[in-house]
Amino acid sequence: MDKKTVKTAYIGLLSALSLGIYALESLIPPVLPIPGIKPGLSNIITLYALRKPGKKEAALILTVRILLSGLLFGNVLSVLYSFAGGYAALFTELICDFLLKRKHLYLTGAFGGLFHNLFQLIAAFFLMGSAYVFSYMPYLAISGIITGLFTGLAAHYLLKVRIPSHPL
């Protein structure tokens, strides 16, 4: 097989894994009665993809997950919120990864989680036309940082795993 085919299959596998994690996470009942607090476990795959196979591929995997999860489990609004939060997190993670010289992936994840929640609130503000949504920010900031630390740490350890016949 040529390298391009292997890379395409690898991106497809990571996209499917991200979607599967998202689907499993959607089955977890909310721990707190505050809308929007979720572990964000599929971000482990996005953070992993930032390093292997790379930035463009991470964006593609994120896009595929958002579109397919919206189609399978959500609606148009959920896709809009996911794009706002997901891409804000991805861009923040790209900047943090650069500034931190590709070290401390847990901090990169924490900033990604924080900005994910912030931009979902901004999207909610524009879609609902109410500044009331920002009253959730303290709770979502704390949860975004905590869950981002976890997903960043998980991605860090996933990158350390030696996979036989790794295509990239």
C-alpha positions as CSV (number, residue, x, y, z in Angstrom):
1,M,0.0,0.0,0.0
2,D,1.2,3.5,-0.7
3,K,1.8,6.0,2.1
4,K,-1.2,8.2,1.1
5,T,-3.6,5.3,1.4
6,V,-2.2,4.3,4.8
7,K,-2.4,7.9,6.0
8,T,-6.0,8.2,4.8
9,A,-6.9,4.9,6.6
10,Y,-5.2,6.1,9.8
11,I,-7.1,9.4,9.8
12,G,-10.3,7.4,9.2
13,L,-9.5,5.2,12.1
14,L,-8.8,8.1,14.4
15,S,-12.1,9.8,13.3
16,A,-14.0,6.6,14.0
17,L,-12.4,6.3,17.4
18,S,-13.2,9.9,18.2
19,L,-16.8,9.4,17.2
20,G,-17.0,6.2,19.2
21,I,-15.7,7.9,22.3
22,Y,-18.2,10.7,21.8
23,A,-21.0,8.2,21.5
24,L,-20.0,6.4,24.7
25,E,-19.7,9.8,26.5
26,S,-23.2,10.8,25.4
27,L,-24.5,7.8,27.4
28,I,-23.0,9.1,30.7
29,P,-25.6,10.9,32.7
30,P,-24.8,14.5,33.8
31,V,-22.9,14.6,37.1
32,L,-24.0,18.2,37.8
33,P,-27.2,20.0,37.0
34,I,-25.4,22.6,34.9
35,P,-25.9,22.4,31.1
36,G,-22.8,21.9,29.1
37,I,-20.6,20.1,31.6
38,K,-19.2,17.0,29.9
39,P,-15.8,15.2,30.1
40,G,-14.9,15.9,26.4
41,L,-13.1,12.6,26.1
42,S,-13.1,12.7,22.3
43,N,-10.6,15.6,22.7
44,I,-8.0,13.0,23.7
45,I,-8.0,11.9,20.0
46,T,-7.8,15.5,18.8
47,L,-4.8,16.2,21.1
48,Y,-3.2,13.0,20.0
49,A,-3.7,13.9,16.3
50,L,-2.0,17.3,16.8
51,R,1.2,15.4,17.3
52,K,0.5,12.3,15.2
53,P,-0.3,12.8,12.3
54,G,-0.4,16.6,12.5
55,K,-2.4,19.9,12.6
56,K,-4.3,19.6,9.4
57,E,-5.2,16.0,10.1
58,A,-6.4,17.0,13.6
59,A,-8.7,19.6,12.1
60,L,-10.0,17.0,9.6
61,I,-10.7,14.5,12.4
62,L,-12.4,17.1,14.5
63,T,-14.6,18.2,11.5
64,V,-15.6,14.6,10.8
65,R,-16.5,13.9,14.4
66,I,-18.6,17.1,14.7
67,L,-20.5,16.5,11.5
68,L,-21.1,12.8,12.1
69,S,-22.0,13.2,15.8
70,G,-24.4,16.0,14.8
71,L,-26.0,13.8,12.2
72,L,-26.2,10.7,14.4
73,F,-26.9,12.1,17.9
74,G,-27.7,15.8,17.6
75,N,-29.2,18.5,15.5
76,V,-28.1,21.7,13.7
77,L,-27.7,23.6,16.9
78,S,-25.5,21.0,18.5
79,V,-23.3,21.1,15.3
80,L,-23.0,24.9,15.6
81,Y,-22.1,24.7,19.3
82,S,-19.6,21.9,18.6
83,F,-17.9,23.9,15.8
84,A,-17.7,27.0,17.9
85,G,-16.2,25.1,20.9
86,G,-14.2,22.5,19.0
87,Y,-12.4,24.9,16.7
88,A,-11.8,27.5,19.5
89,A,-10.2,24.6,21.5
90,L,-8.2,23.4,18.5
91,F,-6.8,26.8,17.7
92,T,-6.0,27.4,21.4
93,E,-4.3,24.1,21.6
94,L,-2.3,24.8,18.5
95,I,-1.1,28.1,20.0
96,C,-0.4,26.5,23.4
97,D,1.5,23.6,21.8
98,F,3.7,26.1,20.0
99,L,4.3,28.4,23.0
100,L,5.0,25.4,25.3
101,K,7.4,23.9,22.7
102,R,5.3,20.8,22.4
103,K,5.6,20.0,26.1
104,H,3.0,19.9,28.9
105,L,0.2,18.5,26.8
106,Y,-2.0,18.6,30.0
107,L,-1.7,22.4,30.0
108,T,-2.6,22.5,26.3
109,G,-5.7,20.4,27.1
110,A,-6.6,22.7,30.0
111,F,-6.5,25.8,27.9
112,G,-8.4,24.0,25.1
113,G,-11.2,23.0,27.5
114,L,-11.4,26.5,28.9
115,F,-11.7,28.1,25.4
116,H,-14.1,25.3,24.2
117,N,-16.6,26.3,26.9
118,L,-16.1,30.0,26.5
119,F,-16.8,29.9,22.7
120,Q,-19.8,27.6,23.2
121,L,-21.2,30.3,25.6
122,I,-20.4,33.0,23.0
123,A,-22.3,30.9,20.4
124,A,-25.2,30.5,22.8
125,F,-25.2,34.3,23.4
126,F,-25.6,35.0,19.7
127,L,-28.1,32.2,19.1
128,M,-30.3,32.9,22.1
129,G,-29.7,36.6,22.3
130,S,-29.3,36.6,26.0
131,A,-26.3,37.5,28.1
132,Y,-27.7,35.3,30.9
133,V,-25.7,32.4,29.4
134,F,-22.5,33.9,30.7
135,S,-23.7,33.3,34.3
136,Y,-22.6,29.7,33.6
137,M,-19.0,30.8,32.9
138,P,-17.5,30.2,36.3
139,Y,-18.8,26.6,36.4
140,L,-17.9,25.9,32.8
141,A,-14.4,27.4,33.2
142,I,-13.6,25.2,36.1
143,S,-15.0,22.1,34.5
144,G,-13.2,22.9,31.2
145,I,-9.9,23.3,32.9
146,I,-10.3,20.1,34.9
147,T,-11.5,18.0,32.0
148,G,-8.9,19.5,29.8
149,L,-6.1,18.6,32.2
150,F,-7.4,15.0,32.2
151,T,-7.7,14.8,28.4
152,G,-4.3,16.3,27.9
153,L,-2.8,13.9,30.4
154,A,-4.5,11.0,28.7
155,A,-3.3,12.1,25.2
156,H,0.2,12.5,26.7
157,Y,0.3,8.9,27.8
158,L,-1.4,7.7,24.7
159,L,1.5,9.2,22.7
160,K,4.0,7.2,24.8
161,V,2.4,3.9,23.8
162,R,4.5,2.0,21.3
163,I,2.2,0.6,18.6
164,P,3.6,-2.1,16.4
165,S,3.5,-1.3,12.7
166,H,2.5,2.3,13.4
167,P,1.8,3.8,10.0
168,L,3.2,7.2,10.7
